[in-house]
Amino acid sequence: MTTALREASVRDVSVFGDAIAYFNEAADLLELDAGMRRILTHPTRQIIFSIPFQRDSGEFEVYTGYRVQYNFARGPAKGGIRYHPGVTLDEVTALAFWMTWKCAVVDLPFGGGKGGVTCDPATLSANELERITRRYAAELVEVVGPDKDVPAPDVNTTPQVMAWFMDTYSMHVRQNTPGVVTGKPLDIGGSRGRVEATGRGVTICALDEMAVMGLRPETATIVIQGFGNVGRYAAKLFEERGCKIVGISDVTGAYYNEEGIYVSGAMEHTAKFRTLEGFKGGEKITNSELLSSQCDVLVPAALEKVFTPESAAKVQAKLVVEGANGPTTPEADRIFRERGINVIPDIMANAGGVTVSYFEWAQDRMGYFWKEAEVNEKLEDFLLSNLHAIRDIADSRHATLRTAAYTLAIDRVVKASKLRGIYA
Ligand code: GLU
């Protein structure tokens, strides 16, 4: 794609365009020069390919796969693989862009990447999912690797999917290579604490910010939108810290209980029935009622663009903690700002997952594995030291936590780019 075409598409499209708006705000604060802005608002590499596969019925289908390697200045590209009907090049590019800043904000030696397959996993058998995953991995053999690009789980991709990816890559290169992907099962080089890490990180950041705001865990009420890998563990860990979870949701609807939702009960329900459909631990309400319900802390932990100007205007929470990537549009963010609602941005709030991915990658490379307590202690240290750095920037520059987080991240990436120079 030519630069002009790409710049036009950035203006026209939604998710990546929104992501760039956040970047620009921090770039202004940093007085970043035009050349560096141009470089950092273009992905290094975008790969699109076909994934032909055979259905269990014998029929052939073709899906589309993507991998975007956004930036390599600080290290190999890093980021998950998403299986979802809404996956597009625009979305994957935005997600890879966010990974770049997320890795930098917590000071990991990685660049940013993201992948996806446009498909609906709910309609696929385990065998079909395996065939799609292996073909996806095979298409990327030349461009991924522990020193090139390291995928991980994201929406609808599991440790089992990572195991198939790792095996396919290892078979192609004729060498066992656990470090090509993170989020693997423990038996084949996964890290203790990785499954819970994103939710744990959300809770660590939220509780730290709540302390600053004078919100005590024992009296705080929490609403969590999304009950996947992020939402469920965040809910569990908030509950363990004495907070009351008053609302949860998944694709089947939202469930509200003023007295508190018993999170283990909800987890048992989804283990049995896959979704929260039929959950009796709370009154069934709509998703928009959930987002505007009475609570102290609201955690979007599903997909992008949940907060638009309309939904942001109705939020009653004092603190929004972005467990999902890109849940707030720039217009909604302005409304939060005007209404004095504090937001811990996605690139900080959900960085716990990729931080433990980094620990997994490091453990794989040395072939020595840590106890869970060690993983969790290191995770807390990485998150809190950088959250505190962001808070200091926000205070001294009179900026939001989001702009402060982008400022810290962009500054780190720019330093690496300048030291390396632009190879021509
Ligand atoms: N998909 C997760 C995220 O959005 C984790 C990425 C990783 O571990 O590389 O941060």
Residues whose N, C-alpha, C, O or C-beta is under 5 A from the ligand:
A	BS01	LIG	K78 G79 G80 V150 P151 A152 P153 D154 N350 G353 V354 S357
